[in-house]
Amino acid sequence: MSRIIQVQTNFTSGELDPKLRARIDLQQYYNGLETAQNIVVQPQGGFVRRNGTKYLAELPSSAGTAVRMVNFEFSVNDSYMLIFVDERMYVFKDGVLITNINGSGNDYLVVTKITDAVIPTMCWAQSADTLIIVQESLVPQKIVRGASDSSWTISDVSFNFIPQYAYTISTSNPAADITPDASSGNITITASAGVFLAAHIDQYINVSPQGRLRIIDYVSSTSVKAISEVPLFDDSTISSGDWDLEEGYEDTWSASRGWPRSAVFYEGRLYMGGASSRPSTFWGSRVGNFFNFDPGENFDDAAIEATLDTGRFNAIVDLYAGRNLQIFTTGGEFYVPQTLGDPITPSNLSVQEQTSNGARVGIRVVNVDGATVFVQRQGKTLAEFIFSDAVQGYVTTKISLLSSHLLKSPSDMAVRRATSTDEGDQLLIVNADDGSIACYTLLRSQEIIAPTEWTTDGEYLSIGVDIADTYVVTKRNINGSDVYYVELFVEGLTLDCAKTETVGSSTASVSGLGFLEAETVKVIRDGIVEADKVVASGAVTFTIAAEEEYSIGLNYTPTVVTMPVEPRLPSGNIRGFKKRILEINSEHFESQAVTINTEQVAFRQFGENNLDQAVQEFTGTKRSGPLLGFEKEGKITITQTVPLKMNVLALDYKISVGQ
């Protein structure tokens, strides 16, 4: 029988896919975990209990059908989280619901056309005080923030010009000569006979040997006004046999043809992509004139249009303004190249396909440290689209390669960017299958991809980030009924759906807990965990009055399980032998409560002034053991029995191996 000392210095690979249990050849195996639930991995290598959530407001039951969060950043000091449910938009600022919208007495803006059928696949784009909402069955909506936090309006977007397309094209040769009064620009055309109709507006006159004119106004049967898309050779009379009338053009976007399904502002243009009738086409407005998609004479500032023809179906699902204009479709990923930073114009527009993964409909792409992250079409892969200097183009890498089991029908995604060196960027993905959140801690400079899973007493439905504030909509069963709550993740909070306050004087009880009526809750008073209590008539009474602060809410349990031990001995692996972990030394930073392999770690000793005092935060090493029992895998389980702070930096342990 041999004894070995094993050290796990960090946990920066997060929770690994069960299919990697045999990959002891990978370094990620030794930095990873079998289970990483309700924790966050830090860039320095340790893990902490995830932040709890504070209750903010209740949404109507329609949130159970469809709900969507949209960040709206109005100014340096004013940013909002807009939450859409069926025909309603709620506004939150700094974790507070804005009430009495437009003086109506309602705590929401009525958005009649944004229904539960629209919300799951809607896209949006913001410029200054205006938010544009698009979806293929929705006439684009314009939401404008007014003079105050509670001043909001919504209206249909009024386009100056909608792109035209000939769905059923036809040509004819009218029996008349025509005479233009100019060869380019705005031209008045006079015919020798009555050949024009009012229906010819936005149809075309083609001239041989040169010229293409779009009719923009009907004057009479013998006179129309037009604009040249291709200038005429000169302004002389054109004989009847040298020109034809091309008809069949109509608005690309309409109630019958569908509306754009994606939008983004980029380099002074509003780009819109996809529609029911033309799913693989995108359009760019005139420069500085966002609702005018008139191509005119194809000058540099004119509107632009391109279709992604690659031999397969490429329905555009999202547009992203990054290093370049990026286009995500169901069939692949594209971008618009720009030489030396030149702007995109009708004359230099080209589109290049880069990779062929396909993006999932209804999940907006996000940017993480220069890479555009998207969920693959089938929802089983999380990938990043990033420019490679080596190939002078974009490449795709699979972020979820070692943790694909955490993606369970993703339905929403957001990113919270790091605000200090103690945290990495957090990529947060809501799973529709079980209502969990897959949290990926990312730090490219250190090659850290650390996935963990977050669960709660209920189901997560939607997630959004307003700068540094992370909001979530949660479905819970309270007092026998399903309810839908808006909650905010709060740093240092160790309970979910909680009410937490700093008190100015002795407080014996707390009211206003109707959102947890009849539920058994955890109570933390002045840093002390009291016995569980049941909310009655929306109130809880403390065992001892709170003097400084309190938190009352639902518990959640962090659970960490290490991978089966494999110390890489010169004599070979020990996977086939029974083994016993004798003793564990766990390294902590400002921890208050940890249980290791069912043994609760002592963070304070009996003595004077210990009773009715908060557990002091501990930094250093704690020893657990001796531990009993041989098993085949040799794993360590770390959890908590009370909702207090936990920060584990590393583990070293002694193993006894049976021969």
N, C-alpha and C positions, 0 to 999 in steps of 0.2 A: 504494500500500500504506500503511495507517494503523496506528498503534500506540496501544493503549488500556491504561489501568490499571484493573483491576477489583478490588473489595474485597468479600469475604464476611465480615462482622463476627460472624456467629453462625450456628448450625445448629439453631435452636429449632423448626423445622418437621419435623425428622427425615427419615426416608425417605418419599418421595412416591410415590404410585401412578404406574405408567408411563403411565397415561392422562392425566396432567397435564403431559407433556413439552412440550405446546404452549401451556400457560397462563402465558405470560410477562407477562400482565396482573395476576397475583396476586403479592402480596408474599411469600407462602409459597414461591413458586418460588425467590426469591433467598435465603431462609433455609433451604432444604431441600437434600436430598441424593438422588441417584439410588440409591445403595446405602449402607446404614448397618448393617453387620453386626458383631456382637460388640462394640458400643460402647454407652455411655450418654451421653445429652445432659444437660449440666448446666444449671441454671436461669440461670446467668450467660451462657450461650451456647455455650461450648465443648463438646468431647466427650472422653471418656476411654475407655480399654480397660475392658471390663466386668470385674467381679470373677470370679476363678476359683472352683473348687469343691474342697472338702476331702472326701475319702472318709470315710464314717462306718461303714457296715455293708452287708452283702449281704442281700437279701430272697430268699425262695424263688421258684421259677419261676412260681408262680401270680400273681406281680405282673405278669407279662406279659399276663394276662387281665384283671385289674382291680386297681386300687390307688387309694387315696384318703387324703388328708391332712386332719386336723382339728386346729385349734389349741384347746388347753384351758388357760385361764388360771385357776389355782386361787387365787392370792394375788399380792401385789405381788412376792414373791420366788420364787414357784413357778409356772412356766408350762411347758407341754409341747407337743410335736408328736406327735399320735397318728397312726400310719400303719396303715391297714387293708388287708389282703390276705385271700384266701380263708380264713375261719375263724380269722384271727389278727389281733391288735392289738399293734403294737410301740409302745414309749414312748421318746421322746427328750427330753432336757432339757439345755439349754445345749450342744447339739451332741454329746451323749453318749448312747448307747443304755443304757437302764435294764435291768439283767439280773436274773435270778433272781426273776421276778415271783411274788409271794405265796409265796416260798420253794419254788417248784415245781421250780427248776432250769432252767425255760424262760426264754428271753429275750423272751417274748411272752405275752399273755393269750389264752386260748382263747375265741373268740367264735363258737360253732358255727353260729348262725343268720345271721351276717353273711357271706354267701357271695359268690363272684364274680358271681353273678347279681343280687345286691342292691347291691353297692358302687357301680356307675356312676351310679345315680340316687338314692342315699340322701341324706337331709337330716338336719340335727341342730340342737339348741338346747341351750344350757348355762345352768344356774342354780347358783351356788355350787359345790359339789363334785359335781354331778350333770350328766351329759351324756345327752340323750335322742336316740336314733337312730331315724329313721322311714323307711319305704319301703312302697309300696302292697302288697307281698307279704310284708312282715315285721311280725310282732307287735312293737310298739314296744319297744325295748330301753333299759334304764337302766344306764349305766356310772357307777360311783361311785369316786372317788379316796379311799383310806383314810388311814391315819395316816402313811404314808411314800411316797416316790417309787415304790416297788415294790409298793405295796398297791393293787390294783384289783379290783373285782368287777363282774359283769354279770348282769342278770336281766331277765325280762319285766316290763314296766310293768303294775302291778295297778291297774286303774281302779275307782274307787268307783262310777262310773255312766258308761255309754257312751250317747251320743246315740241316740235311737230314730227309726225312720222306717218308715212303712207302705208297703212295696213292693207289696203286694197288699191293698188296704184293703177291709173289708166291715163292714156295720152290721146289727144285729138289734134287735128289740124284745122282750126277754124278758117273759114273762107273770108279772110280780110287781111289787108296790109296793116301793119302797125308802125307808128312813128314815135320814137322816144325823144324827149327834150334834152336828154343828157346821156352820156355813155356809162356813168358810174354814180354811186351814191344814191340819193333820192331822185327817182325818175317818174315823170308822168308819161303814161303810154296812151296814145290816141289811135283808135282803130278806124278803118274806113267803113266798117259795118258794125251793127250791133251784135257783138259776140261775147260780151262780158256779163256776168251775173254777180249778185252780192255774195253768193256761195263760193266765189272764187278767191275770197280773201284767204291768205295763207297757202294758196296754191302757187304753182310755178310756171313761168314762161321760159322755155329753152330756145335759144337762138343759135342758128348755124351761120358762120363757123364758130362763133364765140359769144358766150353770154348766158347767164342764168339769173333770172329775176324772180323775187318773191313778192306777190301782190299783197299789199298791206292796207289798201283802202279802195272801196268801190265808189266811183263818182257817177258813172252812168254806163249804159250798155256799150258805149263807145270809148269810155275813158276810165282808167284805173291808175292808182299810184303804186309804185313798186320800189323795192330796194335791191340793189345789185349784190348778189353773193359772188358772182363772177362777172366782171365788167364787160360791157359790149365793146366790139371793135371800134365803133364810132356811133354817132347819133343819126345816121341816115335811115331812111324808111326801109323796113324789112318786109319783103314780099311774103304772101300768105304761105307759100311752100317752104319758107326758110325758118319757120318757128312753129312750135307746138305748145299746147297747154297740158301741163301735167297735173292731174287731180288725184284725190284720195287721201290727202294729208289731213290729219286731225290732231288734237291735243294728245300728247303721250300720256298725260296725267288727267284723269277724270274719274267720275263715279263709275263709268262703264269700263274704263281701261285700267283702273287702279292707280294708286298713288306711290310716291317713293317710299322705300322701306328702310333707308339709312341716310344719314346726313352728317356733315362735318364742315367746319370753317377752316380754310387753308389758303394762305397767301392772298387774302383779300377777296376770295370767292367763297360762295356757299356751294359745296358739292353735295349732290344727291345721287344715291345709287339704287338701282333695281326698282322694278314695279311689276305688277302682275302680268302686264302685257309685254314688258321688255326687262326681264329679270337680270340679264347680264350686261346691261348698259348703265353707264354713269354719266352725269352731266355736271358741268361747272358753270356758275352764273357769270355775268359780266363782272369785271373787277369793280369792287365798291358799290355794286348795285345787286344786292343779294337775291332779289326776287325777279330778276330779269334774265331769262335764259335765251335771249335773242342772239343767234349767231351773227346777224348783220352781214358785213363784208369780210368777216374773219380777220379783223384787225387784232392786234395782240391782246387788247382788253375785251374782246368779244367772248360770248359764251362758247363753251366747248362741249364735245360729246364723244364718247368712245364705247365700243362694245367688245367684250372679252370673248373672242372667238378662238377656241383652242381645240375644237373637236370633241369637247365634252360639255356637259351642262354646268355653267358657273353662275348660279344665282347669288347675287351680291347680298351679303347679310350684314356687313359693317364696313365703315370707312374710318381710317385713323390718320390724323395729322402728326406724323413723327419726323424722322430725318427726311423722309419723302412722304408723298401721299401714298398710303398703303390701302389696298383693297382686299377684303377678305370675303371669300365666296364659299359655297358648299362644295366646290370642286378643287380649290387651290388658293394660293396666296400670291398676290400681284403687287407691283408698285409702279409708280410713274417716275422714270429716271429724269434727272435734271443735271445738265452739264455746267460745272463750275458755279452752281447756285443760281443759274438762270431761272426766271419764273416760267411757269407752264403757260404756253400760248397755243392757239389753234394750229399754228404752223409747226411747232416742235413736239406736240403731244404724242407720246407713245406709251405703251403699257407692256411690261415684261412680267411673265410668269416666273416665279422663283421656286416655290415648292407646291406639292399637291396633296396636302393633308385634308383640307376642307375644314371650315369653322362651323360651330354649333349655332343654330338659329336661336335667337332670344338671349344670348349671353354676350354682352358687350366686351370687346377686347380692352385690355388695360396695359399701361406702361409700367414696367418695373426696371429701374436702373438702366434705361436705354433700350431695353428689349420690349417688344410688344407681345404680350402673353394672351393666348386664346385657348379655348377648349375645343378639341377636335370634334368633328361632325357627329360621331357616334357617342361622344361624351365619355370616352374611356381613356383619353390622353390629355394631359396638360402640356402645352408646347409654347416655346418662345420663338418669335420671328425677329432675327437680329442681323444687322449688317456685318459682313465679314470682309475685312480688308484683304484677306488671302485670296478670296475668289471674286472680290469687287462686286458683291451681290449679297442678297439675303439668304440665310440658311435657317433651318428649323432644328431645334434640339428639344428633346423630350424631358421636361422637368419632372414628370411623374414616372419616369422609367422604373424607379425602385419602390414606388408607392402607389401604383395604379389601383390597388384595392380600396383606397380611400375615396375614389371617385365613384359615386353611386347615383347616376342620372343627375349630373349637375344642372342647376336651374338658375343660379345667380352667382356673380363674382364681383369682388371689389378688392382694392389694394389700399392698405394703410402704410404710408411711407414712414420710415424710421425717423424719430425725432431726437434720439440720443444714441450714444455709442453702446448703450446697454440693450439695444434692440435692433433687429434687422427689419427689412421690409416684410410686411405680413400680407400674403396673398390668401384671401378668404373666399372659399367656394362653398355654397349651400347645396346640399344633396337632397333631391326630391324624394328619393327612396325611403330614407329613414329620418330626415330632418336634422341630420348632423351637419357640422361645418368641418371641412378639411382646411387646416391652417398650414400654409407653407411659409416658414421663415427663410428669407432669401438674403444672401449677402455675396454678391458676385465677386468682390475683391478677395474674399477668403474661400471661394468655391463652396459656400454653405447652402445646401438645400435640405431643410429640416422639417418634414411634414409631421403634423400631429392631428388628432381628431378631437373636436369639441362636441360634447353632448349636454343636454339640459333636461329638466323635467318637462318635456313637451317636444315641440319640433320647431326648428328654425325654418322660416319661410323666405326671408329676403334679407339682404345685407347691403349697407351703404356706408361710405366714409366721407365725412365733411372735414377736410384737411386732416386733423388728428383725432376727430371724434368718430367712433365706430357705432353706428346704429344697427339695430336688428329688429325684425318683426318676428314674433314668436307666437306659435299656437300652443296654448296650455289648456288643461282641463281643471277648472277651478269650481269647487262646490258643485261638481257634477255636470258642468256645462263647458263647452268649448268656447274659449275666448281668444282674442287676437290683440297682443300687446306690442307697443313700441317700447323698446328698451335701449339703454345706452351702456356700453362697456365702460367701466370706471376703474382707473388704475388704483390698485390696493384694495379694492372691494372683493370680498371672498364669498359672496352670496349672489344668487340670481334673482331677478325680478324683485329687487330689494327697495326698501325705503331706508335711506341713510341720511343722517343729519348730525350737525354739530350743535350741541345745546348750550345755551347761555346760563342756565340755572338748573337746579335739581329737577329731574323729570321722572315721574313715577310710572307713566303710561304713555302710550302712543296711539293716536287714532288715525283715521284716513287710510286704513289698510283694507278697505273693502275689496280691492283687487286681489286679495289673498283670503277672502272670507272662507272660514271653515277649514283652512289648510293648516297642517302642522309645519311650523316655521322654525328656523334657527334664529337665535337672538345673540348678538354680540354687543355687549354694553361696556363701554370704557375699556375695550380690548379683552374683556372676559366673556367666554362662551357660557351663557346660561343654559338651563335645561330647556328642552324643546317646549314650545307653547303652541296653542291652537288659537287662531284668530277668531274672535267672537264679536259680532256687531261692529266689525271693522276696527277692532282695537286689541292691543296686547298690553298687559301690565308686567313691568319688570319685577324680578325677585328683589332686587335692590335698585333704588332710583339711579338713573344715569346722571352723571355729573358733567361729562365732557362730550361724549358722542355715542351714537348707537347705529347698528345696522340690523334690519329685520328682513328676512327673505328665505328663499328656497336653497337648500344645500345642493351642491354637486361635488362629486368625488374625483379627484385626480388619481389616475392609476398608471403606473409605469412598471413595465416588465422588461428585464434585460433579455438579450438573445441568449440561447443556450451556450454555456461557457465552452470556449475552445482556446486553450492557452498557446497553441502552436509549439508543442514540444518537439525537440530533435528526434525523439523516438516515434513521432507520428501523432495523429489526433486521438482524442479520448472520447469521441462521440458514442462509441459502443460500450463504454464502461459506466457503471454506476458511480455516482459522485456525491459528495456532501460538502456544502458550503459551511465551514466551521465558524467563521467570524467575518464580520463586515465592518469596515471603517468608511463611514460616509463623510464627505467634506461638505460643509454647509456655509451659506452666507445669509445672515439675517433671517434665519428660520425660527419658527415657533412650534411647529408640530409636524412629525413625520412618523409613519409606521413602516417598518422594514420586515418583510417576511412574517407578518402578523405580530411582531414585537414592537410595541410603542417605544420610541426613543424618548428618553428623559431629557427635557430641556431646562429643568430646574430641580433643585433639591429641597427637601423639607427644612425649614428653619424659620427664624423670625421674619415677620413682615412678608411672608409668601402668600398667605391666605387672602382671598379676595383681591388679588393683584393680577394685572395682566402678565402673561408670560413674556419675559424679556427676549428680544431677538438675539439669536446666538450665531456667532461666526466662528468656525473652527471644525474640528473633527469629532465625530461621535462614534463610539464602538457599539456594535450589536452582536450578541452571542454570549456563550456558545450556542449554535443552532444544531438541531438534531435532524436525523433522517437522511437516508441515501435516496437518490433518484437518478433517472437516466439523463436529464437535461441540465440540471444545475442552473436555475434561474433565480434572479432576485426580484421581488415584488415590492414596490414602494407606493404607499398610499397615505391617506390621512383619515383619522376618525373625527376630527374637529376642523371647522373651516378657518384656519389661521394661515399665516404666511409659510411658504415652503420654497426654498431655493437650494437645490442640490447641485454641487459643482462637479463631483467625481466620486467614484467608488473604488476601493481596493479591498480584496477579500481573499481569504485562505480557502483552498479547496483540497479535500481529501479524495483521492481516486482509488477505487477498488481495482485490483489486478485480476 
